[in-house]
């Protein structure tokens, strides 16, 4: 095999650099040794920007011009594209302004608009990505992400053919998403998954299935955001993905979640608890995660529920996949959910959605003289009932109480679908196991199999979820990018 000498490598790099400068238009060396690359040749904008990304060096700033530009392929930056383990760091891609530099991927062959992976210190500012076939901007295995004054959108009707995520960091750490805009995602506008050390602040999420979603992630602050016109405003989910990445310690505060009543236009997925089950009209949702704090939020005009706390088992019985994930550290049952000092108004006037129509809505209708009005805060209580009955000890969930708490939320009502006290004689009922044809299933001895099942016992009151001693507040999240710390009290943000 022929191996280039160091001199040959240097000559080759110099030639590539000259070719890059000619193609991109202009490269300036700054006083600190970094480069500023100005994209000027827009006749073949796809090739021009691709070349800039391929040849990027640590410290480079790539400046995109003002205008709307159509790309025929996705843009990719791999911080370790030669596989030698040396990571390219501190790359900035910036435009002339969120509404001035538009990267349109409606003519692209497919996939993400922009994919960034294996990097450290990525800053994206002042441009918008639109009409990507899959995700607007995906980042994977990146340490240090700043998404600032950015846009990701799908125009026109809300459609399941829209891309899934607007901003999509996954398996990353130290993530700051701020002052940005998302619209039209068929999954989540702003999604952070399987990551840690996260701040999502002062963004606007409009007309997505989920406005903002923190999934299987820990140490996150979500504050100062506006989520409106979505199916669900802000979601904190934990799904049984089986790789050890599970969520906890998420604070959601100083947000406005209003009028999140859009019909769910997500594609159905094999996951029984995917975003396709989110009921239209939901302000905020917790699913199967722990240590979440909601406070100082304004949650209004959501037609199903203001805040919903759900056990994974509400979506279906635990399968072998979920059992495997439990052994890996996942839990289907939410615990330590602290809701306090929120303003929740005009909730539950038109509840709907496949997840709630069969059991939840009829149950609460019986408490409202046949009216569909739902409680402002809805907690299913299923996991707590099963845990207190000893049914979940085999998967490591012991009996618990005073773990789902609602305090100082004004006149907001709290509703619970299942009584969490297994001593209540009506907490369970018995029924026979049925096959697909509705016939009784018998055991090997020919006896009909009898099941003991949770029985809905809906309850509503303003103090139903009050905890005698309350729950301890969570610590603020801290994000560190290029040695700078962000978060409450870290970068002059008074957000307590």
C-alpha positions in Angstrom: 0.0 0.0 0.0 1.3 3.4 -0.9 1.5 5.8 2.0 1.9 9.6 1.5 4.9 11.2 3.1 4.3 14.2 5.5 5.4 16.5 2.7 3.1 14.9 0.2 0.2 15.2 2.7 1.0 18.9 3.2 1.1 19.5 -0.6 -2.2 17.6 -1.0 -3.9 19.5 1.8 -2.7 22.8 0.3 -4.1 21.9 -3.1 -7.4 20.9 -1.6 -7.4 24.2 0.4 -6.9 26.2 -2.8 -9.6 24.3 -4.6 -11.9 24.9 -1.6 -11.2 28.6 -1.6 -11.9 28.9 -5.3 -15.2 27.1 -4.9 -16.4 28.7 -1.8 -15.4 32.2 -2.8 -13.4 33.6 0.1 -11.4 32.4 3.1 -10.0 34.8 5.6 -7.4 33.9 8.2 -8.3 35.6 11.5 -5.7 36.9 14.0 -6.2 33.9 16.3 -5.4 31.4 13.5 -8.9 30.4 12.8 -10.6 30.9 9.4 -13.8 32.7 8.2 -15.2 31.0 5.1 -17.7 33.2 3.2 -20.0 31.2 0.8 -20.2 33.4 -2.3 -20.6 30.9 -5.2 -24.3 30.1 -5.1 -24.7 28.7 -8.7 -24.3 25.2 -7.3 -25.0 25.9 -3.6 -25.2 22.2 -2.6 -21.7 21.5 -3.8 -20.3 24.7 -2.5 -21.5 24.2 1.0 -20.7 20.5 1.0 -17.1 21.3 0.0 -16.9 23.9 2.8 -18.0 21.3 5.3 -15.7 18.6 4.0 -12.7 20.9 4.3 -13.6 22.5 7.6 -10.8 22.8 10.1 -11.1 23.3 13.9 -12.1 26.9 14.6 -13.7 27.6 11.2 -16.7 29.9 10.8 -18.7 29.2 7.7 -20.9 32.2 6.7 -24.0 31.5 4.5 -25.3 34.4 2.4 -28.7 36.1 2.5 -31.4 34.6 0.4 -33.4 31.4 -0.2 -31.3 28.5 -1.6 -32.5 25.1 -2.8 -30.4 22.1 -2.1 -30.5 18.8 -4.0 -28.9 16.7 -1.3 -28.3 16.8 2.5 -25.4 18.6 4.0 -23.1 16.5 6.2 -20.3 17.3 8.6 -18.4 14.5 10.3 -15.8 15.7 12.8 -13.9 12.5 12.4 -14.4 11.8 8.7 -11.1 10.1 8.3 -11.7 7.8 11.3 -8.4 8.6 13.0 -10.1 9.6 16.3 -8.9 13.2 16.1 -12.1 15.3 16.4 -12.5 18.6 14.5 -13.7 21.1 17.1 -15.5 24.5 17.4 -17.2 24.9 14.0 -19.7 27.7 13.5 -22.2 27.8 10.7 -24.0 31.1 10.5 -26.4 33.0 8.2 -27.6 36.6 7.8 -30.6 36.0 10.1 -33.3 33.4 10.8 -35.6 35.0 8.3 -32.9 36.1 5.8 -31.0 32.9 5.1 -33.3 30.0 4.1 -32.0 26.6 3.2 -34.7 24.7 1.4 -34.5 20.9 1.0 -37.7 20.4 -0.9 -35.7 19.3 -4.0 -33.3 17.1 -2.0 -33.0 13.4 -2.7 -34.2 12.7 0.9 -33.0 12.3 4.4 -32.0 15.0 6.8 -31.4 18.6 5.8 -28.2 18.8 7.8 -26.4 15.9 9.6 -23.6 16.7 12.1 -21.8 13.9 13.9 -18.7 13.0 15.9 -17.9 16.6 16.8 -17.2 18.9 19.6 -18.3 22.6 19.9 -20.9 23.1 17.1 -22.6 26.5 16.8 -25.5 27.0 14.4 -26.9 30.5 14.2 -29.1 32.8 12.1 -30.6 30.6 9.4 -33.6 28.4 8.7 -33.8 24.9 7.3 -37.1 24.0 5.7 -38.9 21.2 3.9 -36.4 18.4 4.8 -37.7 14.9 4.0 -36.7 13.5 7.4 -35.2 15.8 10.0 -34.3 19.5 9.7 -31.0 19.4 11.6 -29.8 16.1 13.2 -26.8 16.0 15.5 -25.3 12.8 16.8 -22.4 12.1 19.2 -21.7 15.8 19.6 -20.3 17.4 22.8 -21.2 21.0 22.9 -24.1 22.2 20.8 -25.4 25.8 20.5 -28.5 26.3 18.3 -29.3 30.0 18.5 -31.8 32.1 16.5 -32.4 29.2 14.2 -35.5 28.0 12.3 -36.8 24.6 11.2 -40.1 24.4 9.4 -42.4 22.7 7.0 -44.8 25.1 5.3 -48.4 24.5 4.3 -50.8 22.0 5.8 -49.9 19.8 8.7 -49.2 16.5 7.1 -47.8 13.1 8.2 -45.4 13.4 5.2 -43.6 16.3 6.8 -40.2 15.6 8.4 -40.1 14.1 11.9 -38.0 16.5 13.9 -36.9 20.1 13.4 -33.9 20.2 15.7 -32.8 16.7 16.7 -29.7 16.2 19.0 -29.4 12.5 19.9 -26.7 10.8 22.0 -25.2 14.2 22.7 -24.2 16.3 25.7 -24.0 19.9 26.6 -26.8 21.2 24.4 -28.2 24.7 24.3 -31.2 25.5 22.1 -32.4 29.1 22.4 -34.3 31.9 20.7 -35.3 29.6 17.8 -38.5 28.7 15.9 -40.0 25.4 14.7 -43.2 24.6 12.8 -44.8 21.7 11.1 -42.8 18.7 12.4 -44.7 15.4 12.2 -43.1 14.3 15.4 -41.4 16.9 17.6 -40.3 20.4 16.7 -37.5 20.5 19.2 -36.4 17.0 20.3 -33.5 16.0 22.5 -33.0 12.3 23.0 -30.6 10.0 24.9 -28.6 13.0 25.9 -27.6 14.9 29.1 -26.8 18.5 30.2 -29.5 20.3 28.2 -31.0 23.7 28.1 -34.0 24.5 25.9 -35.0 28.1 26.4 -36.9 31.0 24.9 -38.0 29.1 21.8 -41.3 29.1 19.9 -42.8 25.8 18.8 -45.9 26.1 16.7 -48.1 23.5 15.0 -46.0 20.4 15.5 -47.3 17.1 16.8 -45.1 17.7 19.9 -43.8 21.2 20.4 -40.8 20.3 22.6 -39.8 16.8 23.6 -37.1 15.7 26.1 -36.9 11.9 25.7 -34.6 9.4 27.5 -32.5 12.3 28.7 -31.3 13.7 32.0 -30.3 17.0 33.6 -32.4 19.3 31.4 -34.0 22.7 31.9 -36.8 23.7 29.6 -37.9 27.3 30.3 -39.1 30.5 28.7 -40.6 28.7 25.7 -43.9 29.2 23.9 -45.6 26.0 22.7 -48.9 26.7 20.9 -51.0 25.1 18.2 -49.3 21.7 18.6 -51.0 18.4 19.4 -49.1 18.3 22.7 -47.1 21.3 23.9 -44.1 19.9 26.0 -43.4 16.2 26.4 -41.1 14.5 28.9 -40.9 10.8 27.8 -38.9 7.7 28.7 -39.2 4.8 26.3 -37.8 1.3 26.6 -35.1 1.6 24.0 -32.8 -1.0 25.7 -29.4 0.8 25.5 -29.2 2.1 29.1 -30.1 5.7 28.2 -33.0 6.6 30.4 -34.2 10.0 31.7 -34.5 11.9 34.9 -34.0 15.3 36.5 -35.9 17.6 34.1 -37.2 21.0 35.1 -40.0 22.6 33.0 -40.7 26.2 34.1 -41.7 29.7 33.0 -43.2 28.3 29.8 -46.5 29.1 28.0 -48.3 26.1 26.7 -51.6 27.2 25.1 -54.1 26.1 22.5 -52.3 22.8 21.8 -55.3 21.4 20.1 -54.1 20.3 16.6 -55.2 16.9 15.4 -52.4 14.3 15.7 -50.8 14.0 12.3 -47.9 11.7 13.2 -47.3 8.4 11.5 -48.2 5.5 13.6 -45.2 3.6 14.9 -44.5 0.1 16.3 -43.9 1.7 19.6 -47.2 1.6 21.5 -46.2 4.8 23.3 -44.9 6.7 20.4 -45.9 10.3 19.8 -48.7 9.1 17.6 -50.7 8.4 20.8 -50.5 12.0 22.1 -54.0 13.2 22.6 -54.9 16.4 20.9 -55.4 19.2 23.4 -52.6 18.4 25.8 -50.4 21.1 27.3 -47.7 19.0 29.0 -47.1 15.3 29.3 -44.9 13.0 31.4 -44.6 9.4 30.3 -42.7 6.8 32.3 -39.9 8.9 33.6 -38.8 10.1 37.0 -37.7 13.3 38.8 -39.6 16.0 36.8 -40.5 19.4 38.1 -43.1 21.7 36.6 -43.4 25.2 38.0 -44.3 28.8 37.1 -45.8 27.7 33.8 -48.9 29.2 32.1 -51.0 26.3 30.7 -54.2 27.5 29.1 -56.9 26.6 26.5 -55.8 23.0 26.0 -58.9 20.9 25.3 -57.9 17.6 26.9 -55.6 18.2 29.8 -53.2 20.8 31.2 -50.6 18.3 32.5 -50.9 14.5 32.1 -48.8 12.0 34.0 -49.0 8.6 32.4 -47.6 5.1 33.1 -46.3 3.3 30.1 -48.7 0.4 30.9 -51.7 2.6 30.0 -50.6 2.3 26.4 -50.6 -1.5 26.6 -49.3 -4.5 28.6 -45.6 -4.9 28.9 -44.1 -7.1 26.2 -40.9 -9.0 26.1 -39.2 -5.8 24.6 -40.2 -3.8 27.7 -39.2 -6.6 30.1 -35.7 -6.5 28.5 -35.5 -2.8 28.9 -36.5 -3.0 32.6 -33.6 -5.3 33.2 -31.5 -2.6 31.4 -32.7 0.1 33.9 -35.9 1.4 32.4 -39.1 1.8 34.5 -42.6 2.1 33.0 -43.9 3.9 36.1 -43.5 7.7 36.7 -42.3 8.8 40.1 -41.2 12.0 41.8 -43.3 14.4 39.6 -43.5 17.8 41.2 -46.1 20.2 39.9 -46.3 23.6 41.7 -47.1 27.2 41.3 -48.5 26.8 37.8 -51.5 28.7 36.3 -53.7 26.2 34.5 -57.0 27.5 33.0 -59.7 26.6 30.5 -58.7 22.9 30.3 -60.6 19.8 29.2 -63.6 21.3 27.4 -63.2 19.0 24.3 -61.2 15.9 25.3 -60.4 13.5 22.5 -57.7 11.1 21.2 -57.4 7.4 20.8 -55.5 7.0 24.0 -58.3 8.5 26.2 -61.5 7.9 24.4 -62.2 4.3 25.5 -61.6 4.5 29.2 -60.5 7.9 30.5 -63.1 10.1 29.0 -66.1 7.9 29.9 -64.8 7.5 33.4 -64.6 11.2 34.0 -67.8 11.9 32.2 -69.6 9.9 35.0 -68.3 12.5 37.5 -69.5 15.4 35.4 -73.1 14.4 34.8 -72.3 13.2 31.3 -70.2 16.2 30.3 -66.7 15.6 28.9 -64.9 18.1 31.1 -61.5 16.7 32.2 -59.4 17.6 35.2 -56.7 20.2 34.7 -54.0 17.7 35.9 -54.6 14.1 35.0 -52.7 11.2 36.6 -53.6 7.7 35.7 -52.3 6.2 39.0 -52.0 2.8 37.3 -48.4 2.1 38.1 -48.8 3.3 41.7 -51.8 1.0 42.2 -49.9 -2.0 40.8 -46.8 -1.2 42.8 -48.8 -0.8 46.1 -50.4 -4.2 45.4 -47.0 -5.8 45.1 -47.5 -6.6 41.4 -44.4 -4.7 40.2 -41.9 -6.0 42.8 -40.6 -8.5 40.2 -39.4 -5.6 38.1 -37.9 -3.6 41.0 -40.8 -1.2 41.7 -41.7 -1.2 45.3 -44.8 0.3 46.9 -44.7 4.1 47.0 -46.9 7.1 47.8 -46.8 10.9 47.8 -44.6 10.8 44.7 -46.9 12.6 42.2 -47.5 16.0 43.8 -49.6 19.0 42.8 -49.2 22.0 45.1 -50.2 25.7 44.9 -51.6 25.5 41.4 -54.5 27.8 42.2 -57.9 26.4 41.4 -56.6 23.7 39.1 -58.3 20.3 39.6 -56.4 17.1 39.8 -57.9 13.8 38.5 -56.8 10.3 39.1 -58.1 7.4 37.0 -57.2 4.5 39.3 -57.3 4.4 43.1 -53.8 3.9 44.3 -54.9 2.0 47.4 -55.2 -1.7 46.6 -57.1 -2.3 49.8 -60.1 -0.6 48.2 -62.4 -3.6 47.3 -63.3 -1.9 44.0 -59.7 -1.2 43.0 -59.6 -4.5 41.0 -62.1 -6.7 39.2 -61.9 -10.2 37.8 -62.5 -11.3 34.2 -61.6 -14.3 32.0 -58.8 -14.2 29.6 -60.1 -14.0 26.0 -58.5 -15.1 22.8 -58.7 -13.2 19.5 -62.2 -14.5 18.8 -63.5 -13.4 22.3 -63.6 -16.9 23.7 -62.4 -17.9 27.1 -58.8 -19.2 27.3 -58.2 -22.3 29.4 -55.1 -23.6 31.1 -53.5 -27.1 30.7 -56.0 -28.5 33.2 -58.9 -27.2 31.2 -59.7 -24.5 33.7 -60.8 -21.0 32.5 -58.0 -18.5 33.2 -59.2 -15.8 35.5 -57.4 -12.4 35.5 -57.4 -9.7 38.2 -57.4 -6.3 36.5 -57.2 -2.7 37.7 -60.6 -1.1 37.8 -61.0 2.6 37.0 -62.2 4.6 40.0 -62.0 8.2 38.8 -61.5 10.9 41.4 -61.3 14.7 41.0 -60.4 17.3 43.6 -58.2 20.4 43.9 -56.2 18.7 46.6 -56.2 15.1 45.4 -52.5 15.0 44.6 -51.3 17.2 47.5 -48.2 15.8 49.3 -47.9 16.5 53.0 -44.3 17.4 52.9 -44.0 18.3 49.2 -41.1 17.2 47.0 -37.5 18.6 47.0 -36.8 20.9 44.0 -34.4 19.7 41.4 -31.0 21.3 40.8 -30.6 23.6 37.7 -29.1 22.1 34.6 -25.6 23.3 33.5 -24.4 23.2 30.0 -20.7 23.8 29.2 -19.6 24.7 25.6 -16.0 25.8 24.9 -15.4 26.3 28.6 -18.4 28.6 29.0 -21.2 27.6 31.4 -24.8 28.3 30.5 -27.9 28.0 32.7 -29.7 29.7 35.5 -27.1 31.9 37.3 -24.3 30.8 34.9 -24.7 33.3 32.0 -26.6 36.1 33.7 -30.0 34.4 33.2 -32.2 35.2 36.1 -34.6 32.3 35.6 -35.4 30.9 39.1 
